[in-house]
């Protein structure tokens, strides 16, 4: 934890040194370094949390973790945009990087989690045994691949929709200050409430049923963006749509993280959580990486369209968000096998 957090603090501060118009290669290199250490920190925190929480506290404990994560996202996503209207980007990146010092201090204060398990004793065991154990469970390789496919598809729809949200708000005519204050504030509180409700509900109804119920909520809430695209720059509707969307995001994330924790063998927390986390992060990464191409195809005005989709030329924001809703269907379909409504996934101790 300590090593990755120090590396992230330095890398985030360095980003602001470069000019995107002249130093795009250097920025790309720093972005790769940031992504590497960010992913490494996530894996360590995921493993620590899995080792720390007993199985009956996974739902509520993971929802608390998600709340902390979302609070952290609010700092660069909200404060960063507001500061960028008043300060240079170099100063903004330095200020944002200093928030890593909070995590560094906490890391120095906590102790290693005590577990009565047998972690891998070598790098080879840490890489090979977790995969052998996962694909060697009941149902074999087919069952393992079904779970991995589910982790990829479950949040694909809302990942795609929210990845394009900031350019969408700007194109509708909202200012960066509105996006950095109203949008991010509603976003934060909606996800906070959603994950808290989700954690409590999981404790009552179980992880499987929570995945079904919360999955439908997060899928239907995407359609609010389509409505906003039709209405235009209305701040009240914006707040309502964002509140419903990120309430669904909070609920769905709480259930999915609890599912991942439950599916992780405590002997192989880091490697298996790295596998699971990578799959649920991949849709957002793909969506973020294609956002620039999507924006290049946007024509603002009466003729808004996306030429990125080729044969779907003429697709506007409304159709795009309907498309995102449809992308959530495969994940819901796979629930029949990975988390049946009346079933209970076996705990992996």
GUNU-176118 format. One record per residue (C-alpha): residue number from 1; residue in three letters; x, y, z negated. Coordinates in steps of 0.25 Angstrom, whole numbers, m for minus. Layout:
<pts>
nr, rest, X, Y, Z
NUM, ALA, X, Y, Z
...
</pts>
This chain:
<pts>
nr, rest, X, Y, Z
1, UNK, 0, 0, 0
2, UNK, 11, 10, m4
3, UNK, 19, 8, 8
4, UNK, 8, 9, 18
5, UNK, 2, 22, 11
6, UNK, 15, 29, 11
7, UNK, 17, 26, 26
8, UNK, 3, 31, 29
9, UNK, 5, 44, 21
10, UNK, 18, 47, 30
11, UNK, 12, 42, 43
12, UNK, m1, 51, 41
13, UNK, 7, 63, 38
14, UNK, 17, 61, 50
15, UNK, 5, 60, 60
16, UNK, 3, 75, 59
17, UNK, 17, 79, 63
18, UNK, 14, 75, 77
19, UNK, 6, 82, 88
20, UNK, m4, 73, 96
21, UNK, m1, 81, 108
22, UNK, 14, 78, 108
23, UNK, 17, 67, 99
24, UNK, 6, 56, 102
25, UNK, 16, 45, 102
26, UNK, 21, 49, 88
27, UNK, 7, 50, 83
28, UNK, 4, 36, 89
29, UNK, 16, 30, 81
30, UNK, 12, 36, 68
31, UNK, m2, 32, 70
32, UNK, 3, 17, 72
33, UNK, 10, 19, 59
34, UNK, m2, 24, 52
35, UNK, m11, 13, 57
36, UNK, 0, 2, 53
37, UNK, 1, 7, 38
38, UNK, m14, 11, 37
39, UNK, m17, m4, 41
40, UNK, m7, m9, 32
41, UNK, m12, m1, 20
42, UNK, m26, m6, 23
43, UNK, m22, m20, 23
44, UNK, m15, m19, 10
45, UNK, m27, m12, 3
46, UNK, m36, m22, 9
47, UNK, m28, m33, 3
48, UNK, m26, m26, m10
49, UNK, m41, m24, m11
50, UNK, m45, m39, m7
51, UNK, m35, m44, m18
52, UNK, m40, m34, m28
53, UNK, m56, m36, m27
54, UNK, m63, m49, m31
55, UNK, m72, m55, m21
56, UNK, m85, m50, m28
57, UNK, m80, m35, m27
58, UNK, m76, m35, m12
59, UNK, m88, m28, m8
60, UNK, m88, m16, m18
61, UNK, m73, m16, m19
62, UNK, m71, m15, m4
63, UNK, m82, m4, m3
64, UNK, m74, 4, m13
65, UNK, m61, 2, m4
66, UNK, m69, 7, 8
67, UNK, m74, 19, 1
68, UNK, m59, 23, m3
69, UNK, m55, 20, 12
70, UNK, m66, 29, 17
71, UNK, m63, 40, 7
72, UNK, m49, 40, 12
73, UNK, m54, 40, 27
74, UNK, m62, 53, 23
75, UNK, m49, 60, 20
76, UNK, m42, 60, 34
77, UNK, m55, 59, 41
78, UNK, m62, 71, 34
79, UNK, m52, 79, 28
80, UNK, m42, 78, 39
81, UNK, m52, 83, 49
82, UNK, m56, 95, 40
83, UNK, m41, 98, 38
84, UNK, m38, 98, 53
85, UNK, m47, 110, 55
86, UNK, m38, 118, 46
87, UNK, m24, 112, 46
88, UNK, m15, 106, 56
89, UNK, m15, 91, 58
90, UNK, m1, 89, 53
91, UNK, m6, 95, 39
92, UNK, m18, 86, 40
93, UNK, m11, 73, 41
94, UNK, m1, 77, 30
95, UNK, m13, 80, 21
96, UNK, m20, 67, 25
97, UNK, m8, 59, 23
98, UNK, m6, 64, 8
99, UNK, m19, 56, 5
100, UNK, m11, 43, 6
101, UNK, m4, 47, m7
102, UNK, m17, 44, m15
103, UNK, m16, 29, m10
104, UNK, m1, 29, m13
105, UNK, m3, 33, m28
106, UNK, m14, 23, m29
107, UNK, m5, 12, m23
108, UNK, 6, 15, m34
109, UNK, m5, 14, m45
110, UNK, m11, 0, m41
111, UNK, m6, m14, m44
112, UNK, m6, m26, m34
113, UNK, m19, m34, m34
114, UNK, m18, m47, m42
115, UNK, m23, m59, m34
116, UNK, m23, m74, m37
117, UNK, m20, m78, m23
118, UNK, m8, m82, m15
119, UNK, m4, m71, m5
120, UNK, 5, m75, 7
121, UNK, 20, m76, 3
122, UNK, 26, m72, 16
123, UNK, 23, m64, 29
124, UNK, 20, m77, 36
125, UNK, 10, m81, 26
126, UNK, 3, m67, 26
127, UNK, 1, m67, 41
128, UNK, m2, m82, 44
129, UNK, m10, m87, 32
130, UNK, m21, m77, 31
131, UNK, m25, m80, 46
132, UNK, m24, m95, 43
133, UNK, m33, m93, 31
134, UNK, m43, m84, 38
135, UNK, m45, m93, 50
136, UNK, m44, m106, 42
137, UNK, m57, m103, 35
138, UNK, m70, m110, 37
139, UNK, m74, m107, 51
140, UNK, m60, m107, 56
141, UNK, m55, m97, 67
142, UNK, m68, m95, 73
143, UNK, m74, m90, 59
144, UNK, m61, m81, 57
145, UNK, m62, m75, 71
146, UNK, m77, m72, 69
147, UNK, m74, m64, 56
148, UNK, m63, m56, 63
149, UNK, m73, m53, 74
150, UNK, m83, m48, 64
151, UNK, m73, m39, 57
152, UNK, m70, m33, 70
153, UNK, m84, m31, 75
154, UNK, m91, m27, 62
155, UNK, m88, m13, 61
156, UNK, m84, m11, 76
157, UNK, m96, m2, 79
158, UNK, m95, 8, 68
159, UNK, m80, 8, 70
160, UNK, m82, 12, 84
161, UNK, m92, 23, 81
162, UNK, m84, 29, 70
163, UNK, m71, 29, 77
164, UNK, m77, 39, 87
165, UNK, m85, 47, 77
166, UNK, m76, 59, 75
167, UNK, m75, 62, 90
168, UNK, m90, 60, 91
169, UNK, m93, 70, 80
170, UNK, m83, 80, 87
171, UNK, m90, 78, 101
172, UNK, m104, 80, 95
173, UNK, m99, 94, 90
174, UNK, m96, 92, 75
175, UNK, m83, 100, 70
176, UNK, m71, 93, 64
177, UNK, m75, 99, 50
178, UNK, m89, 93, 51
179, UNK, m83, 79, 55
180, UNK, m72, 81, 44
181, UNK, m82, 85, 33
182, UNK, m96, 80, 36
183, UNK, m93, 68, 44
184, UNK, m82, 63, 35
185, UNK, m89, 66, 22
186, UNK, m102, 59, 26
187, UNK, m93, 48, 32
188, UNK, m86, 46, 19
189, UNK, m98, 46, 10
190, UNK, m106, 37, 19
191, UNK, m95, 26, 19
192, UNK, m93, 28, 4
193, UNK, m108, 25, 1
194, UNK, m109, 14, 12
195, UNK, m97, 7, 6
196, UNK, m102, 8, m8
197, UNK, m115, 3, m5
198, UNK, m109, m8, 4
199, UNK, m100, m13, m8
200, UNK, m112, m13, m17
201, UNK, m121, m20, m7
202, UNK, m110, m30, m4
203, UNK, m110, m34, m18
204, UNK, m125, m36, m18
205, UNK, m127, m43, m5
206, UNK, m114, m49, m1
207, UNK, m104, m46, 10
208, UNK, m111, m53, 21
209, UNK, m125, m46, 20
210, UNK, m118, m33, 18
211, UNK, m110, m35, 32
212, UNK, m124, m37, 39
213, UNK, m131, m26, 32
214, UNK, m120, m16, 33
215, UNK, m116, m20, 47
216, UNK, m130, m16, 52
217, UNK, m129, m3, 45
218, UNK, m116, 1, 51
219, UNK, m120, m3, 65
220, UNK, m133, 4, 65
221, UNK, m127, 17, 59
222, UNK, m118, 19, 71
223, UNK, m131, 23, 79
224, UNK, m131, 36, 71
225, UNK, m119, 41, 79
226, UNK, m127, 38, 92
227, UNK, m139, 47, 86
228, UNK, m129, 58, 82
229, UNK, m123, 57, 97
230, UNK, m137, 60, 102
231, UNK, m141, 71, 92
232, UNK, m127, 78, 92
233, UNK, m120, 87, 82
234, UNK, m130, 86, 70
235, UNK, m122, 87, 56
236, UNK, m134, 81, 48
237, UNK, m136, 69, 58
238, UNK, m120, 68, 59
239, UNK, m120, 66, 43
240, UNK, m131, 56, 44
241, UNK, m125, 47, 55
242, UNK, m112, 47, 48
243, UNK, m118, 44, 35
244, UNK, m125, 32, 40
245, UNK, m114, 27, 49
246, UNK, m103, 27, 38
247, UNK, m113, 22, 28
248, UNK, m113, 10, 37
249, UNK, m98, 10, 39
250, UNK, m97, 10, 24
251, UNK, m106, m2, 22
252, UNK, m100, m10, 33
253, UNK, m86, m7, 29
254, UNK, m89, m12, 15
255, UNK, m95, m25, 19
256, UNK, m84, m28, 30
257, UNK, m72, m25, 20
258, UNK, m79, m34, 10
259, UNK, m81, m45, 20
260, UNK, m66, m44, 24
261, UNK, m62, m44, 10
262, UNK, m70, m57, 7
263, UNK, m64, m63, 20
264, UNK, m50, m61, 15
265, UNK, m42, m72, 8
266, UNK, m35, m65, m4
267, UNK, m23, m73, m1
268, UNK, m22, m65, 12
269, UNK, m28, m52, 9
270, UNK, m18, m43, 17
271, UNK, m18, m51, 30
272, UNK, m32, m55, 31
273, UNK, m37, m41, 27
274, UNK, m27, m36, 38
275, UNK, m34, m45, 48
276, UNK, m48, m41, 44
277, UNK, m45, m26, 43
278, UNK, m38, m25, 56
279, UNK, m51, m31, 63
280, UNK, m60, m21, 56
281, UNK, m51, m10, 60
282, UNK, m49, m14, 74
283, UNK, m62, m9, 79
284, UNK, m60, 5, 73
285, UNK, m46, 5, 79
286, UNK, m51, 2, 92
287, UNK, m62, 12, 91
288, UNK, m52, 23, 87
289, UNK, m42, 20, 98
290, UNK, m53, 21, 109
291, UNK, m59, 34, 103
292, UNK, m50, 42, 111
293, UNK, m53, 36, 124
294, UNK, m68, 37, 121
295, UNK, m67, 52, 118
296, UNK, m60, 54, 131
297, UNK, m72, 49, 138
298, UNK, m82, 58, 130
299, UNK, m88, 69, 138
300, UNK, m95, 78, 128
301, UNK, m109, 85, 132
302, UNK, m121, 79, 140
303, UNK, m112, 69, 146
304, UNK, m105, 62, 134
305, UNK, m100, 49, 138
306, UNK, m89, 38, 136
307, UNK, m82, 34, 148
308, UNK, m73, 25, 140
309, UNK, m84, 14, 140
310, UNK, m82, 12, 156
311, UNK, m95, 6, 160
312, UNK, m102, 14, 148
313, UNK, m98, 27, 154
314, UNK, m108, 37, 149
315, UNK, m108, 32, 135
316, UNK, m110, 43, 125
317, UNK, m109, 44, 110
318, UNK, m123, 38, 108
319, UNK, m120, 25, 117
320, UNK, m106, 24, 111
321, UNK, m112, 23, 96
322, UNK, m123, 13, 101
323, UNK, m111, 5, 107
324, UNK, m104, 6, 93
325, UNK, m117, 0, 87
326, UNK, m117, m11, 96
327, UNK, m102, m14, 93
328, UNK, m107, m17, 79
329, UNK, m116, m29, 83
330, UNK, m105, m40, 85
331, UNK, m100, m38, 71
332, UNK, m114, m39, 65
333, UNK, m116, m52, 74
334, UNK, m104, m58, 68
335, UNK, m109, m57, 54
336, UNK, m118, m69, 57
337, UNK, m105, m78, 56
338, UNK, m95, m70, 47
339, UNK, m106, m65, 36
340, UNK, m119, m72, 37
341, UNK, m130, m64, 30
342, UNK, m133, m76, 20
343, UNK, m119, m80, 20
344, UNK, m107, m77, 11
345, UNK, m93, m77, 16
346, UNK, m83, m85, 8
347, UNK, m74, m78, m1
348, UNK, m59, m79, 3
349, UNK, m52, m81, m10
</pts>
